[in-house]
Structures are given as C-alpha cells and as structure tokens.
Amino acid sequence: MRFFDQYDRFYQTTATLLKPNRFQQRWRMIVAQNRQLFEGARVLDLASHDGRWAFAALKAGAAYVEGVEGRAELVQSSFDNFNAYGIDPASFSFVCKDLVRYLSAENLESFDIVLNLGFFYHTLRHMEIIENMARTNAKYFVFDTGLIDAEEALILVRREAVADPRNAIDHRGAGADSVPIGIVSRAALTLMLDSVGYDCNEVDWRSLVTDFSECEEYAAGGRGTFVARRRDPNSNAPAP
Ligand SMILES: C[S@@+](CC[C@H](N)C(=O)[O-])C[C@H]1O[C@@H](n2cnc3c(N)ncnc32)[C@H](O)[C@@H]1O
C-alpha cells in the first residue's frame, strides 16, 4: 500500500497535480530512504503546503515538526489534516509566512533537519535561504527540486505567476501578477551548500525506482532529491 493511501485526506487537500505514484516515489526517496535521520528529530518543513511532508516526518519518528507556508488556506488544511488524524498538538506547529522572512528572524530556533521540498525553483533568494537554513544548526537538509541540466554552476532566471498555488507567493505584497524565480543546476546547489559547510549528496532515483510513471522529470534529470550533511564544525575542509 502506498504511504498516503492510509492518509488520503492529503489527496484532497493538495493544490499540486494529484499524481499518486509520484507522491509515493517522492515519499520513498525523501522519507523512507532517510528514515534513520528522522528518529526523534526536530524538523523544519519549508513551503509545507498542506502538511504532507511534516506529517510523513512525524510518522517516520520525528519528535516535532514545524511547517512554514505562505498561503493561508494551505496552512488551514495542514491544521485540519493533523487534527483529523489525531496528531498530538504539542508535536507540531504551522506558521503562515514568507519562509524567507521566517528564516531571517533573529530568534530563529534550532532544528535537526530542514526540509526544502518542491520550493527551491520558486525563489530567487537561494543563497539567503541556504545561509539562514544553516543558522538553524541542522545536521541535515533534504532538498527536492526542479533543476536545469547543466554541468556548470548556473541559475536560470524566469518569471512565474503567483495566482497558481503551487508557485511563488507575492512576497513583497506589491500586487504583482508574477515574480522572478531561479532554477539552479546541481553544481550550483552543491556550491552554495558547500559554502555554508554542508556536503551535498544526490539520492539515486535511477537505482532505487523502477516505476517512473508520473515521475518523468526525475527520470530525465530535470529534478532531483538531495541530502546535505553538515561537516564537522571543527574542520573547514571544503568537500572534495
Ligand atoms: C510546489 S509546492 C511544494 C509543496 C511541498 N513542499 C512538496 O514538496 O510537495 C510549493 C509550495 O511553496 C509555497 N510557497 C511559495 N513561495 C513561498 C514563500 N515565499 N514562503 C512560503 N511558502 C511559499 C506554495 O504556497 C506551495 O505550497
């Protein structure tokens, strides 16, 4: 049985396209493959949508999850989903805020894992986000993101419409129809993470997934999942 088949409210509350196999394979690559990281962890879920990955993290053994989501109706769905499944209110919190603003708070709390899933190609503030993710002192970051397929460390800049609830929010509140966003290459993501002391490893979808239906982007290399681990703070050695 697929993980979210047991919690099928998430099939209704998603504002992304409903693709159950893609959802399942992402759960395998993001959560099941990394289950040992979640045990007892405090988890920050950036762009938490309807609470799906925060929920999956708790079910994988996390002690506490905090979600940050810019759209109020999705934050409401997150609370509704967690309450409907009887989750202890002391074990979660959801904040409705621009995550860049949330991360820049002086009193940013510590977490063990920061999830950055389905978001890093809906922003042009990549480095600021990564620097502030590092301020949480998390040992691990998990990224799942759209990518440009380039050897070099590049960011491709585009605009995207804010009316689509899967997309960037109008974070300046300027009444903009669209905002600039950037899509990074693997090398750019690795370089940015390295600069704040994290080694980045890609989860190998090709060796772990057999059914790529609804997952064509992952199969073609236009999207990937990455686990970044904080280097020993006593060693300043860059990744080889
Ligand atoms: C494509 S969805 C990804 C949802 C989920 N994390 C996943 O991977 O399945 C992108 C999410 O980012 C949220 N979002 C976009 N810009 C944001 C911002 N600046 N601050 C907080 N949330 C934002 C959107 O509202 C949407 O829920």
The ligand as a MOL file (V3000), in Angstrom:
LIG
                    3D

  0  0  0     0  0            999 V3000
M  V30 BEGIN CTAB
M  V30 COUNTS 27 29 0 0 0
M  V30 BEGIN ATOM
M  V30 1 C 5.1760 23.0820 -5.4590 0
M  V30 2 S 4.5550 23.3680 -3.8530 0 CHG=1
M  V30 3 C 5.5410 22.1850 -2.9130 0
M  V30 4 C 4.8050 21.6550 -1.7200 0
M  V30 5 C 5.5500 20.6070 -0.8970 0
M  V30 6 N 6.6540 21.1690 -0.1560 0
M  V30 7 C 6.0210 19.4730 -1.7480 0
M  V30 8 O 7.2150 19.3570 -1.9980 0
M  V30 9 O 5.1810 18.6370 -2.1310 0 CHG=-1
M  V30 10 C 5.3060 24.9280 -3.3950 0
M  V30 11 C 4.7740 25.4940 -2.1010 0
M  V30 12 O 5.5560 26.6300 -1.7180 0
M  V30 13 C 4.6900 27.6070 -1.1720 0
M  V30 14 N 5.4140 28.8870 -1.2490 0
M  V30 15 C 5.8110 29.5280 -2.3730 0
M  V30 16 N 6.5280 30.6300 -2.0580 0
M  V30 17 C 6.6000 30.6720 -0.7000 0
M  V30 18 C 7.2320 31.5540 0.2310 0
M  V30 19 N 7.9770 32.6080 -0.1730 0
M  V30 20 N 7.0840 31.3080 1.5470 0
M  V30 21 C 6.3490 30.2470 1.9770 0
M  V30 22 N 5.7420 29.3700 1.1420 0
M  V30 23 C 5.8730 29.5740 -0.1820 0
M  V30 24 C 3.4620 27.4960 -2.0510 0
M  V30 25 O 2.3330 28.1160 -1.4720 0
M  V30 26 C 3.3290 25.9790 -2.1840 0
M  V30 27 O 2.6040 25.4320 -1.1190 0
M  V30 END ATOM
M  V30 BEGIN BOND
M  V30 1 1 1 2
M  V30 2 1 2 3
M  V30 3 1 2 10
M  V30 4 1 3 4
M  V30 5 1 4 5
M  V30 6 1 5 6
M  V30 7 1 5 7
M  V30 8 2 7 8
M  V30 9 1 7 9
M  V30 10 1 10 11
M  V30 11 1 11 12
M  V30 12 1 11 26
M  V30 13 1 12 13
M  V30 14 1 13 14
M  V30 15 1 13 24
M  V30 16 1 14 15
M  V30 17 1 14 23
M  V30 18 2 15 16
M  V30 19 1 16 17
M  V30 20 1 17 18
M  V30 21 2 17 23
M  V30 22 1 18 19
M  V30 23 2 18 20
M  V30 24 1 20 21
M  V30 25 2 21 22
M  V30 26 1 22 23
M  V30 27 1 24 25
M  V30 28 1 24 26
M  V30 29 1 26 27
M  V30 END BOND
M  V30 END CTAB
M  END
